[in-house]
C-alpha cells in the first residue's frame, strides 16, 4: 500500500505545483498508488511524502516534477 501526500502552502500559491506533481504521479504510476492526497498548509511549505517519509522538501531541493517522480518510483510497487 503506497500513500502519497503533497502538502503545499495555500497563501504562497503552490496549488499549481501540487497539482502538477499529482498529475505526474497518477499518470506515471496509476494503480500503484493506493492514495494520493493534497494537504493544505502554510508558512511556505511544499513537501511530498510517501508512506510518511519525506522525498521532497522545498527548502532543501529544487522543484522538478521529473525528479520528484523518479524519487517516488522507489516506493511504488
C-alpha positions in Angstrom: 0.0 0.0 0.0 1.6 3.3 -1.1 0.2 6.5 0.2 1.5 9.9 -1.1 0.8 13.2 0.5 1.6 16.5 -1.2 1.5 19.3 1.4 1.5 22.8 -0.1 1.4 26.4 1.1 -2.0 27.9 0.1 -1.0 31.6 0.8 2.1 31.1 -1.4 0.0 29.9 -4.4 1.7 26.5 -4.6 -1.6 24.7 -5.6 -0.5 24.6 -9.3 2.8 22.9 -8.3 0.9 20.4 -6.2 -1.5 19.6 -9.0 1.4 19.2 -11.4 3.1 16.7 -9.1 -0.2 14.9 -8.5 -0.9 14.6 -12.3 2.6 13.3 -13.0 2.4 10.7 -10.2 -1.0 9.5 -11.2 -0.1 9.4 -14.9 3.1 7.5 -14.2 2.0 5.1 -11.5 -1.7 4.8 -11.8 -2.9 1.9 -9.7 0.4 1.6 -8.0 -0.6 4.4 -5.7 -3.3 3.5 -3.2 -3.9 7.0 -2.0 -2.7 10.5 -3.1 -3.8 13.4 -1.0 -3.3 17.1 -1.4 -2.8 18.6 2.0 -3.2 22.3 2.6 -0.5 24.1 4.6 1.1 27.5 5.1 4.5 29.1 6.0 6.0 28.3 2.6 5.7 24.5 2.9 5.9 22.2 -0.1 6.6 18.6 0.8 6.0 15.3 -0.9 5.8 12.3 1.5 5.5 8.7 0.6 4.3 6.4 3.4 5.2 9.2 5.8 8.8 9.6 4.6 9.7 13.0 3.0 11.0 12.5 -0.5 10.9 16.2 -1.5 11.1 19.4 0.6 11.1 22.8 -1.0 13.7 24.3 1.4 16.3 21.6 0.6 15.5 20.6 -3.1 14.9 22.5 -6.3 11.4 22.0 -7.6 11.5 19.5 -10.5 8.4 17.3 -11.3 10.5 14.7 -13.1 12.9 14.3 -10.2 10.1 14.0 -7.7 8.5 11.3 -9.9 11.8 9.4 -10.0 12.2 9.7 -6.2 8.7 8.4 -5.7 9.3 5.4 -8.0 11.5 3.7 -5.4 8.4 3.4 -3.1 5.8 2.3 -5.6 5.4 -1.5 -6.0 
